[in-house]
């Protein structure tokens, strides 16, 4: 049994993510048995006569359960169906809709043998993520900060470019929520980036570069092939998958995320939209020019969710 604290669903999601990450067999279903302030997970293990509050999450059909049991059927990256809400209240259902899909990203990555990628930006109404001087604090609100820390905890690794490392000096931890800090991936071609802000915690740091002159003592460096003078995003995902990283949260910058999007290596996009207009600044995605509207990037399973007085767009990218 594990202790439930704060939001009772968050430690359940974290425990489920960790158990799924270590699961060797194919995931079929999980029964989450909740009793007062404790919970138990039963993965691929049917249990008879559960009288407590219960959440069943399954990929396939599941035999009928008691009316008090919640039943959620998952399919794809963001698509799931609430077959029965059981004893879950409205706030719990909203929380599950927002975060449950990401619990299964590692499972999805292992099944398709390629890491699943999610990018996140806090942006203005006119699509700016920073001023031209590089200042971005604080476009997003406190709810967005907590959200990004939850996402870090639910993904195997967090990825940024060397410009973000230089400009923001981030620590990339989950200090706002309970959970394990992810591995930290930095991508770019700087000869000697400064990793001091990332080294305050002990999580793995990987620098991925095509610059053979890079020298980063104490940092695992992966040398990549260059493709048209840019790093091959597909190779990045292959190298990380081979290192047991099956889900990646991309927090910046714009060039890094655009590279993954243009090369069809970005699965889910999250845009935190703040009610402000800059009129100038750095855009979220800088992509090649298009001539017609039907060449635009489009989405499936997309949602708009309030984040206090801001809004979050989430969508699964339809591959070009």
Beta strands, then each sheet from edge to edge (+ up, - down):
strand 1: 2-3
strand 2: 29-35
strand 3: 38-43
strand 4: 53-58
strand 5: 69-75
strand 6: 79-84
strand 7: 116-123
strand 8: 128-130
strand 9: 157-161
strand 10: 183-187
strand 11: 205-209
strand 12: 220-223
strand 13: 226-227
strand 14: 230-231
strand 15: 247-252
strand 16: 268-273
strand 17: 282-283
strand 18: 299-307
strand 19: 310-317
sheet 1: 1+ 3- 2+ 4- 5- 6+
sheet 2: 12+ 11+ 10+ 9+ 15+ 7+ 16+ 19- 18+
sheet 3: 8+ 17-
sheet 4: 13+ 14-
end
